[in-house]
Amino acid sequence: MENPVKIDLGLCNQCGLCEFNCPGDLIYSDEAGNPYLKYPEECWFCGACRMDCPKNCIEIVFPMEVL
């Protein structure tokens, strides 16, 4: 599965809001403070991380459904 949460670390100010507000507790910060989606297969695509980001550096990528 492709990672559904794309974070532009060049724009990110490492505020931690995405990590704090993820209802699935799926976003974590690495040693440098950069956020990443630790469990991409469990993402609900709810967009809470994207909506709460003050820098608009998060994009949600919805999977293609193959019939």
Secondary structure, 3 states (H helix, E strand, C coil): CCCCEEECCCCCCCCCHHHHHCCCCCEEECCCCCEEECCHHHCCCCCHHHHHCCCCCEEECCCCCCC
